[in-house]
Amino acid sequence: MKKAKIYKPSKTAMQSGTNNTKKWIIEFNTKKTGINPLMGWESSTDTLSEIKLEFSTKELAVNYAKNNKIDF
């Protein structure tokens, strides 16, 4: 089963406004990470870890996760 976290991002130290902190985000957890033997970088074959979904409310994000059988 897919695992993800639902959160509302906080503003960074370089931000004075709250423009990027109004949406809720679902971010998938990375599975099966490993070290690339050629370059020594951490890599994964899981492409879901590259996806971030944005929602206007927390309820919409939770409903999406429940309807798509995503643990959060």
C-alpha positions in Angstrom: 0.0 0.0 0.0 1.2 3.5 -0.8 2.2 5.8 2.0 2.2 9.5 2.0 2.2 12.5 4.3 -0.3 15.3 4.2 1.0 18.7 5.4 0.7 22.4 5.0 4.1 23.9 4.2 5.5 26.6 6.5 7.2 29.6 5.1 11.0 29.5 4.8 13.4 31.9 6.5 13.7 33.8 3.2 10.0 34.5 2.9 8.3 37.5 4.4 4.8 36.7 3.0 2.6 33.7 3.3 2.0 33.1 -0.4 3.2 29.4 -0.6 1.6 28.4 2.7 -2.1 28.3 1.8 -2.3 24.9 0.1 -2.2 21.4 1.6 0.2 18.9 0.0 0.3 15.2 -0.3 3.8 13.9 -0.7 4.5 10.2 -1.2 7.2 8.4 0.8 10.2 7.0 -1.1 10.5 3.2 -1.2 13.6 1.1 -1.7 16.3 3.7 -1.8 19.8 2.5 -2.6 23.2 3.7 -3.5 24.0 4.0 -7.2 27.2 1.9 -7.6 28.5 4.1 -10.5 28.1 7.6 -9.1 27.5 6.9 -5.4 24.3 8.9 -5.4 21.2 7.8 -3.5 18.6 6.6 -6.0 15.2 4.9 -6.2 13.1 3.2 -8.8 9.9 4.6 -7.1 8.6 7.4 -9.3 5.8 8.3 -6.9 8.3 10.1 -4.7 8.6 12.8 -7.3 4.9 13.7 -7.2 3.4 16.4 -4.9 -0.3 17.0 -5.1 -1.8 20.3 -3.9 -5.3 20.8 -2.4 -7.1 23.9 -1.2 -8.3 22.2 2.1 -7.2 19.5 4.4 -10.5 17.6 4.0 -10.0 17.4 0.2 -6.5 15.9 0.7 -7.7 13.4 3.2 -10.7 12.4 1.0 -8.3 11.9 -2.0 -6.0 9.7 0.1 -8.9 7.6 1.4 -10.5 7.2 -2.0 -7.2 6.1 -3.5 -6.2 3.8 -0.6 -3.2 5.8 0.5 -2.0 5.5 4.1 -1.2 8.8 5.7 
